[in-house]
Amino acid sequence: MNTIASSRTHPGHVGRAQPAGQPDAIEPGQQDAPSALEIRQRRMALRSSVIGTALEWYDFFLYGTAAAIVFNVLFFTKLDPMIGTLAAFGSYALGFVVRPLGGFVFGHIGDRIGRKNVLVVTLLMMGLSTTLIGVLPTYASIGIAAPILLTLLRLVQGFAAGAEFGGAVTMSAEYAPVHKRGYYASWPGVGVALGVVLSAGAFALVRMLPEDDFMRYGWRIPFLLSSVGLAVGIYIRLFVQESPTFEKMKQRKTVEKSPIKAVWREQKRSLLIAIGARFSENTAGYIFQVWALSYLTSQLKVPTSIGLMAVLIGAGIGALLNPLWGALSDRVGRRPVYIFGILVMIFGALPFFWMLETRQTPMIIGAFVMMIVFGLYPMFSVQAAFFAELFPPRMRMSGICTARELSSVITGGMAPVIATGLLAYYGGSYTPIVAYIVFMGAVALVALVMAPESRGIVYDEDQ
């Protein structure tokens, strides 16, 4: 039995699903014209999701960029350059290890108390930890305490990130009209793309400083700027009302007492599909937007500025097209758009490295644009609505956060570490890394083939 469309196990909790090919054949309540107040709240919720997510993922990606360029030198000074890079990415990966814990805790709170409260707390945790990294003494000043403190702050980042995107996606999806859920839910992905653009852009600007100035204080500036974004983000999120879907759950007294247990008890198939679907997307995000910077600079001896510019352009175009991928999924379905991105990842991995090996700036930029814009973002954009539709509202945030963060430990968080290890073990050959990317894409492809088409599904509390 399809757990998504079922209303037999828990009547009144899980609603009715429309035929997958008929997204407009929705419940009558969905056809009512929204009031001016509802429209304003919907727009404010979208703005909050985009701006808050951009700020949080600016912080999160900033660490990855610094790990590739700075931390391996300033905080892991006593190590061989390759081992130092591996150690820096190891501290980066630890942020992913605690992300499932953050997802469990905040997902539970989001399904029990409300989505809005979680989004405020996670933004506060992320902003403060990032700002503190900007004032952290290096190994030369305090010795072994420097990498330890750096890693602890990374753990705080990871704990907060465990629910940020899941919460933003849940809020956006629950404010959206059913037949436009792909479009609306894709907007937090724009925030993530903007976070990548802002982090790469900030580092590109400070990288223009003389090398000594950059290594002495310039790298700290992007981290310190997080405090400004934190103030803006908190101000905006405090004015957003709670999700209308969650308000209905409270009114109907259908709030789940133990949402995490309910996910594991009732939605195992959906959970496994969501975890598998992330293998390609999450690996791609951190290989092509984080690790590839290290590969360009340390292996190919390409100036850092070129790699940063390539990521900047790729993520910028990705941000512009993200809502279009979401809107396309409202018309043709979630699975076709997602599968398109997976296939680009699988068949584009080898050409990506061929293009980097030319060491020509236009080819490098083209490689990043190909994989980020046409591989990563079709998956990432559609994933938001797809995951929201896989799980019923009473356990939606827990389901999304659990699936995302469990997969993050073995995909995104470990991707730079695995890629660096493969590169070292095989003497600088990128062939094993291509095989790794293809394998992760194949796992995701199997998950999508087994998944139901979720477009047009309606739950009672979503009406």
TIPA-305729 format. One record per residue (C-alpha): residue number from 1; y, z, x negated. Coordinates in pm, whole numbers. Layout:
# TIPA-305729
<node i="NUM" y="Y" z="Z" x="X"/>
...
# end
This chain:
# TIPA-305729
<node i="1" y="0" z="0" x="0"/>
<node i="2" y="344" z="-83" x="-126"/>
<node i="3" y="509" z="254" x="-183"/>
<node i="4" y="855" z="103" x="-156"/>
<node i="5" y="820" z="-26" x="196"/>
<node i="6" y="614" z="264" x="328"/>
<node i="7" y="738" z="510" x="589"/>
<node i="8" y="400" z="658" x="676"/>
<node i="9" y="368" z="929" x="415"/>
<node i="10" y="705" z="1089" x="485"/>
<node i="11" y="851" z="972" x="816"/>
<node i="12" y="1227" z="970" x="818"/>
<node i="13" y="1247" z="994" x="438"/>
<node i="14" y="1146" z="646" x="336"/>
<node i="15" y="1287" z="381" x="562"/>
<node i="16" y="1197" z="36" x="674"/>
<node i="17" y="1198" z="-261" x="441"/>
<node i="18" y="1313" z="-604" x="539"/>
<node i="19" y="1119" z="-913" x="428"/>
<node i="20" y="1195" z="-982" x="65"/>
<node i="21" y="1312" z="-1335" x="132"/>
<node i="22" y="1552" z="-1235" x="410"/>
<node i="23" y="1815" z="-1000" x="268"/>
<node i="24" y="2054" z="-1068" x="557"/>
<node i="25" y="1803" z="-957" x="820"/>
<node i="26" y="1919" z="-597" x="784"/>
<node i="27" y="1945" z="-300" x="1013"/>
<node i="28" y="2225" z="-314" x="1275"/>
<node i="29" y="2410" z="-23" x="1113"/>
<node i="30" y="2451" z="-231" x="800"/>
<node i="31" y="2626" z="-506" x="993"/>
<node i="32" y="2911" z="-287" x="1114"/>
<node i="33" y="3240" z="-371" x="944"/>
<node i="34" y="3339" z="-94" x="701"/>
<node i="35" y="3659" z="97" x="767"/>
<node i="36" y="3959" z="78" x="534"/>
<node i="37" y="3874" z="427" x="405"/>
<node i="38" y="3516" z="322" x="331"/>
<node i="39" y="3639" z="15" x="144"/>
<node i="40" y="3877" z="228" x="-65"/>
<node i="41" y="3603" z="476" x="-148"/>
<node i="42" y="3365" z="194" x="-240"/>
<node i="43" y="3619" z="44" x="-478"/>
<node i="44" y="3700" z="383" x="-628"/>
<node i="45" y="3329" z="452" x="-680"/>
<node i="46" y="3291" z="118" x="-860"/>
<node i="47" y="3595" z="183" x="-1079"/>
<node i="48" y="3465" z="529" x="-1162"/>
<node i="49" y="3122" z="390" x="-1252"/>
<node i="50" y="3263" z="118" x="-1475"/>
<node i="51" y="3525" z="329" x="-1655"/>
<node i="52" y="3308" z="641" x="-1691"/>
<node i="53" y="3006" z="443" x="-1808"/>
<node i="54" y="3220" z="246" x="-2055"/>
<node i="55" y="3350" z="567" x="-2208"/>
<node i="56" y="3009" z="732" x="-2230"/>
<node i="57" y="2840" z="431" x="-2383"/>
<node i="58" y="3131" z="374" x="-2617"/>
<node i="59" y="3037" z="716" x="-2754"/>
<node i="60" y="2664" z="643" x="-2760"/>
<node i="61" y="2687" z="301" x="-2928"/>
<node i="62" y="2951" z="429" x="-3169"/>
<node i="63" y="2686" z="645" x="-3332"/>
<node i="64" y="2453" z="348" x="-3371"/>
<node i="65" y="2725" z="138" x="-3533"/>
<node i="66" y="2815" z="422" x="-3770"/>
<node i="67" y="2447" z="477" x="-3852"/>
<node i="68" y="2424" z="116" x="-3968"/>
<node i="69" y="2744" z="126" x="-4175"/>
<node i="70" y="2855" z="481" x="-4266"/>
<node i="71" y="2610" z="765" x="-4199"/>
<node i="72" y="2346" z="633" x="-4440"/>
<node i="73" y="2602" z="672" x="-4720"/>
<node i="74" y="2806" z="981" x="-4624"/>
<node i="75" y="2545" z="1204" x="-4460"/>
<node i="76" y="2221" z="1095" x="-4630"/>
<node i="77" y="2374" z="1056" x="-4976"/>
<node i="78" y="2081" z="1167" x="-5191"/>
<node i="79" y="1839" z="910" x="-5056"/>
<node i="80" y="1751" z="557" x="-5168"/>
<node i="81" y="1972" z="308" x="-4973"/>
<node i="82" y="1682" z="175" x="-4764"/>
<node i="83" y="1547" z="526" x="-4700"/>
<node i="84" y="1900" z="645" x="-4624"/>
<node i="85" y="1936" z="376" x="-4361"/>
<node i="86" y="1596" z="471" x="-4218"/>
<node i="87" y="1702" z="839" x="-4207"/>
<node i="88" y="2032" z="750" x="-4039"/>
<node i="89" y="1850" z="551" x="-3772"/>
<node i="90" y="1601" z="838" x="-3747"/>
<node i="91" y="1881" z="1076" x="-3647"/>
<node i="92" y="1996" z="802" x="-3410"/>
<node i="93" y="1647" z="787" x="-3257"/>
<node i="94" y="1640" z="1164" x="-3200"/>
<node i="95" y="1910" z="1115" x="-2939"/>
<node i="96" y="1652" z="918" x="-2742"/>
<node i="97" y="1387" z="1187" x="-2780"/>
<node i="98" y="1593" z="1432" x="-2571"/>
<node i="99" y="1706" z="1169" x="-2322"/>
<node i="100" y="1399" z="1219" x="-2098"/>
<node i="101" y="1476" z="1591" x="-2085"/>
<node i="102" y="1834" z="1513" x="-1984"/>
<node i="103" y="1703" z="1263" x="-1730"/>
<node i="104" y="1464" z="1519" x="-1577"/>
<node i="105" y="1727" z="1795" x="-1560"/>
<node i="106" y="2022" z="1590" x="-1437"/>
<node i="107" y="1807" z="1365" x="-1217"/>
<node i="108" y="1681" z="1676" x="-1040"/>
<node i="109" y="2036" z="1808" x="-1001"/>
<node i="110" y="2158" z="1470" x="-876"/>
<node i="111" y="1891" z="1452" x="-606"/>
<node i="112" y="1928" z="1821" x="-510"/>
<node i="113" y="2303" z="1890" x="-540"/>
<node i="114" y="2473" z="1552" x="-563"/>
<node i="115" y="2537" z="1248" x="-781"/>
<node i="116" y="2907" z="1316" x="-848"/>
<node i="117" y="2863" z="1654" x="-1019"/>
<node i="118" y="2616" z="1508" x="-1268"/>
<node i="119" y="2850" z="1225" x="-1364"/>
<node i="120" y="3134" z="1468" x="-1442"/>
<node i="121" y="2917" z="1700" x="-1655"/>
<node i="122" y="2749" z="1423" x="-1855"/>
<node i="123" y="3084" z="1260" x="-1937"/>
<node i="124" y="3218" z="1595" x="-2059"/>
<node i="125" y="2916" z="1658" x="-2283"/>
<node i="126" y="2924" z="1309" x="-2431"/>
<node i="127" y="3297" z="1309" x="-2501"/>
<node i="128" y="3307" z="1649" x="-2668"/>
<node i="129" y="3007" z="1584" x="-2893"/>
<node i="130" y="3149" z="1248" x="-3005"/>
<node i="131" y="3489" z="1398" x="-3083"/>
<node i="132" y="3324" z="1671" x="-3293"/>
<node i="133" y="3142" z="1406" x="-3499"/>
<node i="134" y="3488" z="1275" x="-3588"/>
<node i="135" y="3578" z="1605" x="-3760"/>
<node i="136" y="3237" z="1678" x="-3913"/>
<node i="137" y="3233" z="1742" x="-4291"/>
<node i="138" y="3013" z="1507" x="-4494"/>
<node i="139" y="2726" z="1583" x="-4732"/>
<node i="140" y="2968" z="1594" x="-5025"/>
<node i="141" y="3152" z="1886" x="-4860"/>
<node i="142" y="2882" z="2106" x="-4707"/>
<node i="143" y="2553" z="1963" x="-4835"/>
<node i="144" y="2243" z="1961" x="-4617"/>
<node i="145" y="2433" z="2123" x="-4329"/>
<node i="146" y="2616" z="1792" x="-4272"/>
<node i="147" y="2317" z="1581" x="-4161"/>
<node i="148" y="2180" z="1878" x="-3964"/>
<node i="149" y="2503" z="1921" x="-3766"/>
<node i="150" y="2528" z="1544" x="-3720"/>
<node i="151" y="2178" z="1537" x="-3576"/>
<node i="152" y="2251" z="1831" x="-3341"/>
<node i="153" y="2554" z="1654" x="-3200"/>
<node i="154" y="2343" z="1343" x="-3157"/>
<node i="155" y="2097" z="1549" x="-2954"/>
<node i="156" y="2379" z="1657" x="-2721"/>
<node i="157" y="2476" z="1292" x="-2680"/>
<node i="158" y="2119" z="1202" x="-2596"/>
<node i="159" y="2081" z="1483" x="-2342"/>
<node i="160" y="2396" z="1366" x="-2160"/>
<node i="161" y="2300" z="998" x="-2179"/>
<node i="162" y="1973" z="1080" x="-2006"/>
<node i="163" y="2142" z="1068" x="-1667"/>
<node i="164" y="2472" z="883" x="-1714"/>
<node i="165" y="2363" z="529" x="-1639"/>
<node i="166" y="2103" z="638" x="-1382"/>
<node i="167" y="2369" z="839" x="-1200"/>
<node i="168" y="2626" z="558" x="-1212"/>
<node i="169" y="2372" z="304" x="-1087"/>
<node i="170" y="2262" z="533" x="-806"/>
<node i="171" y="2620" z="591" x="-694"/>
<node i="172" y="2708" z="220" x="-704"/>
<node i="173" y="2391" z="112" x="-523"/>
<node i="174" y="2438" z="370" x="-250"/>
<node i="175" y="2794" z="260" x="-183"/>
<node i="176" y="2692" z="-108" x="-167"/>
<node i="177" y="2611" z="-323" x="137"/>
<node i="178" y="2239" z="-400" x="128"/>
<node i="179" y="2284" z="-776" x="99"/>
<node i="180" y="2525" z="-730" x="-197"/>
<node i="181" y="2346" z="-448" x="-375"/>
<node i="182" y="2267" z="-659" x="-681"/>
<node i="183" y="2635" z="-742" x="-726"/>
<node i="184" y="2765" z="-388" x="-671"/>
<node i="185" y="2497" z="-215" x="-875"/>
<node i="186" y="2559" z="-449" x="-1168"/>
<node i="187" y="2907" z="-308" x="-1230"/>
<node i="188" y="2794" z="1" x="-1427"/>
<node i="189" y="2634" z="-254" x="-1661"/>
<node i="190" y="2982" z="-396" x="-1714"/>
<node i="191" y="3081" z="-46" x="-1825"/>
<node i="192" y="2798" z="-41" x="-2079"/>
<node i="193" y="2902" z="-383" x="-2210"/>
<node i="194" y="3262" z="-264" x="-2237"/>
<node i="195" y="3137" z="41" x="-2424"/>
<node i="196" y="2968" z="-189" x="-2676"/>
<node i="197" y="3284" z="-401" x="-2701"/>
<node i="198" y="3507" z="-96" x="-2749"/>
<node i="199" y="3281" z="63" x="-3011"/>
<node i="200" y="3239" z="-261" x="-3207"/>
<node i="201" y="3610" z="-337" x="-3170"/>
<node i="202" y="3715" z="8" x="-3287"/>
<node i="203" y="3497" z="-17" x="-3595"/>
<node i="204" y="3614" z="-374" x="-3663"/>
<node i="205" y="3976" z="-253" x="-3665"/>
<node i="206" y="3924" z="46" x="-3894"/>
<node i="207" y="3704" z="-171" x="-4117"/>
<node i="208" y="4023" z="-358" x="-4211"/>
<node i="209" y="4136" z="-54" x="-4406"/>
<node i="210" y="4075" z="-50" x="-4782"/>
<node i="211" y="3715" z="53" x="-4852"/>
<node i="212" y="3806" z="392" x="-4997"/>
<node i="213" y="4032" z="475" x="-4701"/>
<node i="214" y="3768" z="362" x="-4454"/>
<node i="215" y="3497" z="578" x="-4609"/>
<node i="216" y="3731" z="877" x="-4651"/>
<node i="217" y="3888" z="894" x="-4304"/>
<node i="218" y="3895" z="554" x="-4130"/>
<node i="219" y="3544" z="579" x="-3980"/>
<node i="220" y="3646" z="902" x="-3806"/>
<node i="221" y="3920" z="742" x="-3597"/>
<node i="222" y="3692" z="574" x="-3338"/>
<node i="223" y="3513" z="907" x="-3283"/>
<node i="224" y="3837" z="1099" x="-3240"/>
<node i="225" y="3964" z="843" x="-2989"/>
<node i="226" y="3682" z="955" x="-2761"/>
<node i="227" y="3890" z="1260" x="-2667"/>
<node i="228" y="4148" z="1031" x="-2503"/>
<node i="229" y="3881" z="847" x="-2308"/>
<node i="230" y="3726" z="1178" x="-2204"/>
<node i="231" y="4047" z="1295" x="-2039"/>
<node i="232" y="4090" z="965" x="-1852"/>
<node i="233" y="3727" z="951" x="-1740"/>
<node i="234" y="3716" z="1309" x="-1610"/>
<node i="235" y="4039" z="1254" x="-1416"/>
<node i="236" y="3899" z="945" x="-1244"/>
<node i="237" y="3557" z="1088" x="-1162"/>
<node i="238" y="3697" z="1404" x="-1006"/>
<node i="239" y="3861" z="1193" x="-732"/>
<node i="240" y="3546" z="1006" x="-627"/>
<node i="241" y="3368" z="1132" x="-317"/>
<node i="242" y="2997" z="1200" x="-308"/>
<node i="243" y="2756" z="914" x="-236"/>
<node i="244" y="2738" z="840" x="140"/>
<node i="245" y="2359" z="820" x="113"/>
<node i="246" y="2339" z="1170" x="-32"/>
<node i="247" y="2574" z="1300" x="238"/>
<node i="248" y="2337" z="1160" x="502"/>
<node i="249" y="2043" z="1329" x="335"/>
<node i="250" y="2226" z="1661" x="355"/>
<node i="251" y="2315" z="1608" x="720"/>
<node i="252" y="1957" z="1514" x="809"/>
<node i="253" y="1815" z="1791" x="589"/>
<node i="254" y="1596" z="1544" x="401"/>
<node i="255" y="1703" z="1651" x="51"/>
<node i="256" y="1387" z="1674" x="-160"/>
<node i="257" y="1315" z="2023" x="-296"/>
<node i="258" y="1133" z="1893" x="-604"/>
<node i="259" y="1230" z="1528" x="-660"/>
<node i="260" y="1063" z="1497" x="-1002"/>
<node i="261" y="729" z="1610" x="-860"/>
<node i="262" y="776" z="1375" x="-565"/>
<node i="263" y="826" z="1081" x="-802"/>
<node i="264" y="504" z="1153" x="-990"/>
<node i="265" y="314" z="1229" x="-669"/>
<node i="266" y="429" z="938" x="-452"/>
<node i="267" y="586" z="671" x="-673"/>
<node i="268" y="358" z="634" x="-976"/>
<node i="269" y="325" z="258" x="-937"/>
<node i="270" y="701" z="210" x="-907"/>
<node i="271" y="752" z="442" x="-1204"/>
<node i="272" y="511" z="246" x="-1425"/>
<node i="273" y="667" z="-86" x="-1321"/>
<node i="274" y="1015" z="41" x="-1406"/>
<node i="275" y="901" z="180" x="-1743"/>
<node i="276" y="728" z="-146" x="-1834"/>
<node i="277" y="1023" z="-357" x="-1721"/>
<node i="278" y="1246" z="-176" x="-1971"/>
<node i="279" y="1036" z="-262" x="-2275"/>
<node i="280" y="1210" z="-594" x="-2334"/>
<node i="281" y="1560" z="-502" x="-2215"/>
<node i="282" y="1592" z="-175" x="-2404"/>
<node i="283" y="1440" z="-311" x="-2724"/>
<node i="284" y="1678" z="-606" x="-2706"/>
<node i="285" y="1981" z="-386" x="-2651"/>
<node i="286" y="1930" z="-188" x="-2970"/>
<node i="287" y="1786" z="-460" x="-3190"/>
<node i="288" y="2062" z="-713" x="-3123"/>
<node i="289" y="2357" z="-480" x="-3071"/>
<node i="290" y="2279" z="-210" x="-3331"/>
<node i="291" y="2002" z="-281" x="-3582"/>
<node i="292" y="2098" z="-643" x="-3648"/>
<node i="293" y="2428" z="-519" x="-3798"/>
<node i="294" y="2233" z="-334" x="-4064"/>
<node i="295" y="2010" z="-639" x="-4124"/>
<node i="296" y="2311" z="-863" x="-4176"/>
<node i="297" y="2486" z="-631" x="-4420"/>
<node i="298" y="2197" z="-483" x="-4620"/>
<node i="299" y="1949" z="-771" x="-4618"/>
<node i="300" y="2161" z="-1086" x="-4592"/>
<node i="301" y="2474" z="-943" x="-4762"/>
<node i="302" y="2695" z="-1077" x="-4483"/>
<node i="303" y="3030" z="-893" x="-4445"/>
<node i="304" y="3021" z="-620" x="-4182"/>
<node i="305" y="3317" z="-773" x="-4001"/>
<node i="306" y="3117" z="-1085" x="-3911"/>
<node i="307" y="2837" z="-888" x="-3747"/>
<node i="308" y="3082" z="-670" x="-3558"/>
<node i="309" y="3268" z="-978" x="-3437"/>
<node i="310" y="2943" z="-1139" x="-3321"/>
<node i="311" y="2844" z="-830" x="-3122"/>
<node i="312" y="3197" z="-807" x="-2986"/>
<node i="313" y="3189" z="-1165" x="-2858"/>
<node i="314" y="2836" z="-1140" x="-2721"/>
<node i="315" y="2897" z="-814" x="-2537"/>
<node i="316" y="3236" z="-936" x="-2414"/>
<node i="317" y="3088" z="-1247" x="-2256"/>
<node i="318" y="2800" z="-1036" x="-2128"/>
<node i="319" y="3044" z="-802" x="-1953"/>
<node i="320" y="3213" z="-1096" x="-1779"/>
<node i="321" y="2885" z="-1249" x="-1661"/>
<node i="322" y="2708" z="-926" x="-1567"/>
<node i="323" y="2825" z="-922" x="-1202"/>
<node i="324" y="2734" z="-1292" x="-1171"/>
<node i="325" y="2373" z="-1217" x="-1269"/>
<node i="326" y="2373" z="-940" x="-1010"/>
<node i="327" y="2514" z="-1168" x="-743"/>
<node i="328" y="2257" z="-1435" x="-832"/>
<node i="329" y="1980" z="-1181" x="-777"/>
<node i="330" y="2118" z="-1121" x="-426"/>
<node i="331" y="2052" z="-1487" x="-354"/>
<node i="332" y="1728" z="-1568" x="-538"/>
<node i="333" y="1574" z="-1224" x="-588"/>
<node i="334" y="1560" z="-963" x="-863"/>
<node i="335" y="1238" z="-1082" x="-1029"/>
<node i="336" y="1339" z="-1445" x="-1111"/>
<node i="337" y="1661" z="-1339" x="-1286"/>
<node i="338" y="1488" z="-1058" x="-1474"/>
<node i="339" y="1202" z="-1283" x="-1585"/>
<node i="340" y="1453" z="-1541" x="-1710"/>
<node i="341" y="1601" z="-1280" x="-1945"/>
<node i="342" y="1256" z="-1179" x="-2071"/>
<node i="343" y="1166" z="-1539" x="-2150"/>
<node i="344" y="1489" z="-1587" x="-2345"/>
<node i="345" y="1400" z="-1278" x="-2547"/>
<node i="346" y="1047" z="-1400" x="-2619"/>
<node i="347" y="1131" z="-1759" x="-2709"/>
<node i="348" y="1468" z="-1684" x="-2869"/>
<node i="349" y="1358" z="-1416" x="-3118"/>
<node i="350" y="1252" z="-1655" x="-3395"/>
<node i="351" y="1552" z="-1891" x="-3359"/>
<node i="352" y="1776" z="-1583" x="-3370"/>
<node i="353" y="1664" z="-1498" x="-3723"/>
<node i="354" y="1673" z="-1864" x="-3829"/>
<node i="355" y="2038" z="-1875" x="-3725"/>
<node i="356" y="2119" z="-1550" x="-3908"/>
<node i="357" y="1954" z="-1681" x="-4225"/>
<node i="358" y="2210" z="-1962" x="-4245"/>
<node i="359" y="2475" z="-1695" x="-4320"/>
<node i="360" y="2722" z="-1923" x="-4142"/>
<node i="361" y="2964" z="-1743" x="-3913"/>
<node i="362" y="2940" z="-1987" x="-3615"/>
<node i="363" y="2559" z="-1977" x="-3629"/>
<node i="364" y="2556" z="-1597" x="-3648"/>
<node i="365" y="2790" z="-1568" x="-3349"/>
<node i="366" y="2581" z="-1824" x="-3159"/>
<node i="367" y="2264" z="-1623" x="-3229"/>
<node i="368" y="2413" z="-1303" x="-3092"/>
<node i="369" y="2560" z="-1477" x="-2787"/>
<node i="370" y="2224" z="-1639" x="-2708"/>
<node i="371" y="2029" z="-1314" x="-2716"/>
<node i="372" y="2288" z="-1077" x="-2571"/>
<node i="373" y="2437" z="-1296" x="-2298"/>
<node i="374" y="2130" z="-1490" x="-2183"/>
<node i="375" y="1851" z="-1253" x="-2286"/>
<node i="376" y="1973" z="-896" x="-2257"/>
<node i="377" y="2226" z="-905" x="-1973"/>
<node i="378" y="2025" z="-1091" x="-1706"/>
<node i="379" y="1768" z="-812" x="-1737"/>
<node i="380" y="2021" z="-533" x="-1766"/>
<node i="381" y="2233" z="-648" x="-1473"/>
<node i="382" y="1946" z="-691" x="-1227"/>
<node i="383" y="1770" z="-375" x="-1340"/>
<node i="384" y="2028" z="-158" x="-1167"/>
<node i="385" y="1961" z="-276" x="-810"/>
<node i="386" y="1593" z="-335" x="-884"/>
<node i="387" y="1534" z="27" x="-989"/>
<node i="388" y="1748" z="165" x="-706"/>
<node i="389" y="1531" z="-27" x="-460"/>
<node i="390" y="1205" z="85" x="-618"/>
<node i="391" y="1269" z="451" x="-531"/>
<node i="392" y="1366" z="604" x="-193"/>
<node i="393" y="1700" z="792" x="-178"/>
<node i="394" y="1557" z="1146" x="-175"/>
<node i="395" y="1410" z="1090" x="-523"/>
<node i="396" y="1612" z="788" x="-635"/>
<node i="397" y="1813" z="939" x="-918"/>
<node i="398" y="1510" z="1126" x="-1053"/>
<node i="399" y="1302" z="807" x="-1038"/>
<node i="400" y="1563" z="592" x="-1213"/>
<node i="401" y="1640" z="850" x="-1482"/>
<node i="402" y="1274" z="930" x="-1548"/>
<node i="403" y="1175" z="565" x="-1581"/>
<node i="404" y="1474" z="474" x="-1797"/>
<node i="405" y="1451" z="766" x="-2033"/>
<node i="406" y="1076" z="781" x="-2083"/>
<node i="407" y="1086" z="415" x="-2179"/>
<node i="408" y="1391" z="473" x="-2402"/>
<node i="409" y="1191" z="699" x="-2634"/>
<node i="410" y="942" z="426" x="-2722"/>
<node i="411" y="1170" z="124" x="-2689"/>
<node i="412" y="1544" z="153" x="-2756"/>
<node i="413" y="1542" z="474" x="-2958"/>
<node i="414" y="1259" z="367" x="-3185"/>
<node i="415" y="1354" z="-1" x="-3207"/>
<node i="416" y="1593" z="30" x="-3507"/>
<node i="417" y="1351" z="266" x="-3684"/>
<node i="418" y="1052" z="37" x="-3624"/>
<node i="419" y="1248" z="-274" x="-3727"/>
<node i="420" y="1373" z="-107" x="-4046"/>
<node i="421" y="1023" z="19" x="-4127"/>
<node i="422" y="868" z="-325" x="-4071"/>
<node i="423" y="1134" z="-486" x="-4286"/>
<node i="424" y="1067" z="-242" x="-4572"/>
<node i="425" y="688" z="-258" x="-4544"/>
<node i="426" y="672" z="-638" x="-4537"/>
<node i="427" y="916" z="-691" x="-4821"/>
<node i="428" y="1214" z="-810" x="-4619"/>
<node i="429" y="1027" z="-1055" x="-4394"/>
<node i="430" y="1157" z="-1079" x="-4038"/>
<node i="431" y="834" z="-1228" x="-3900"/>
<node i="432" y="681" z="-890" x="-3805"/>
<node i="433" y="1006" z="-801" x="-3625"/>
<node i="434" y="984" z="-1122" x="-3424"/>
<node i="435" y="626" z="-1032" x="-3332"/>
<node i="436" y="745" z="-686" x="-3226"/>
<node i="437" y="1015" z="-833" x="-3000"/>
<node i="438" y="768" z="-1079" x="-2846"/>
<node i="439" y="515" z="-802" x="-2780"/>
<node i="440" y="772" z="-586" x="-2602"/>
<node i="441" y="875" z="-888" x="-2395"/>
<node i="442" y="513" z="-954" x="-2300"/>
<node i="443" y="474" z="-596" x="-2172"/>
<node i="444" y="787" z="-635" x="-1959"/>
<node i="445" y="666" z="-970" x="-1828"/>
<node i="446" y="339" z="-813" x="-1708"/>
<node i="447" y="536" z="-538" x="-1532"/>
<node i="448" y="758" z="-792" x="-1352"/>
<node i="449" y="461" z="-1003" x="-1246"/>
<node i="450" y="304" z="-692" x="-1089"/>
<node i="451" y="629" z="-577" x="-927"/>
<node i="452" y="721" z="-643" x="-564"/>
<node i="453" y="1038" z="-836" x="-486"/>
<node i="454" y="1275" z="-558" x="-382"/>
<node i="455" y="1575" z="-763" x="-264"/>
<node i="456" y="1671" z="-671" x="94"/>
<node i="457" y="1479" z="-343" x="115"/>
<node i="458" y="1643" z="-85" x="342"/>
<node i="459" y="1581" z="290" x="351"/>
<node i="460" y="1689" z="513" x="641"/>
<node i="461" y="1952" z="704" x="440"/>
<node i="462" y="2096" z="379" x="303"/>
<node i="463" y="2195" z="266" x="655"/>
# end
